[in-house]
């Protein structure tokens, strides 16, 4: 009953802070904002998923959560998503809120569990029909 943790992270992550805690480290080319190169992040993570065949994929933050859930489409690994705050809850333009909400609704189809860290986060997801 041993767990082997693989950490996939963006370039801004400091691997040395977690040295020795993971079996392997994999870098994903990803920027914070929605970017046309996000497809590269999805493809890279999909290759990582195929390489390690994880029992569970755990992702948190809106961007990483979307990338992980999309990368796992068709691979059928269990996926748990922990948003740590919804992108549609930040103060931004109405069209961005609509886009973020749509992305979350669609991506929710491709994970088994969404773990909310607060009652507000849970209520926000229910109001937006995320889960």
Secondary structure as GFF3:
##gff-version 3
##sequence-region A 1 131
A	DSSP	beta_strand	6	10	.	.	.	ID=ss1
A	DSSP	three_ten_helix	15	18	.	.	.	ID=ss2
A	DSSP	beta_strand	24	28	.	.	.	ID=ss3
A	DSSP	alpha_helix	38	52	.	.	.	ID=ss4
A	DSSP	beta_strand	56	60	.	.	.	ID=ss5
A	DSSP	alpha_helix	62	71	.	.	.	ID=ss6
A	DSSP	beta_strand	78	82	.	.	.	ID=ss7
A	DSSP	three_ten_helix	87	89	.	.	.	ID=ss8
A	DSSP	alpha_helix	94	108	.	.	.	ID=ss9
A	DSSP	beta_strand	113	114	.	.	.	ID=ss10
A	DSSP	alpha_helix	119	127	.	.	.	ID=ss11
###
